[in-house]
């Protein structure tokens, strides 16, 4: 009998529904990190600030550097002794003892799209493979709960890299199609079209199922199965009143809506909280544009306070309800801004160091991880990269980051390549 080659294992895994990493673990050739913590998070809210939020004007100010580096924005004390934030993060400063700030994040991509790819997938862009977003991986691995989409983008995906990559289209995010801060906000595709009652809807559904089964048998098209799964989730959403209610932000008390702020950041983060409470596993909230090449001080004065109000309200709400410990909150951007103020009063692209914020879901409270140097130009201690963040997120939410999935039907790729779990950032971790 001829020995079984690597290709044999890949084929066997595909037939059994296993990835290549699962097979190797079965042969004790690889496996999870023995020091990996148990999963803590049941859901994740990712607040993404596209454009490149300046770390100097937010979570890593340099008040003692020359004015050409520190800029015009002043700083304030926080709930953590010796830790200062931007003056426009007044509310978040008061809850700094409930969050972790990573001040030593870095990667090598100064282009917007490539930077976003790093942060949403945990991988550097490749001409050969389109990688899935973290949200689509969560959708693939954990599936839906309570007839709700497992992965939702509020109000829409930040760009194409928030999508499924090499995974099936059935793991794509559900996009609202409208902004919850609008007065007449309405999520598209949650109600039956006019003139279509429940009986007619069920007849159409049965007819489509018959057609799809015929195509699947006759043609063997992989996409039919993917679309069938996609339609099944859509049907569940249309027929579930509980799922529909999760999107009804106007059901919230007016005082709660005011506390978050009647702004785009406020209502988007409030809706994200409602969705994870209802059963959505992964919500990406996109807020604003932060590509401040000009007059950054004015832009921060205008844009940051609504984010500050919404983010602090979100953390306080989750904490007071007891849900923060099981909900991982991530605030990130694609890269930082240059250490020196430019001629137009702004800052340019800078992937060499920037800040990321985490809270809940097994993350330490009141901790600052790593540091940038005196002018916020480079990492001074404890560098963190996208693969470290992705590995930590998957571990906290109960997904093996070393699992492999088949890209293109026959190429096994790990969910995370390299990186390490950020044990210092986790609850009980040492500084």
Beta strands, then each sheet from edge to edge (+ up, - down):
strand 1: 43-48
strand 2: 75-77
strand 3: 84-86
strand 4: 100-105
strand 5: 151-154
strand 6: 174-175
strand 7: 282-286
strand 8: 327-332
strand 9: 336-337
strand 10: 349-350
strand 11: 354-359
strand 12: 367-369
strand 13: 371-372
strand 14: 379-381
strand 15: 404-407
strand 16: 411-414
sheet 1: 6+ 5+ 7+ 1+ 8+ 11- 4+ 12+
sheet 2: 2+ 3-
sheet 3: 9+ 10-
sheet 4: 13+ 14-
sheet 5: 15+ 16-
end
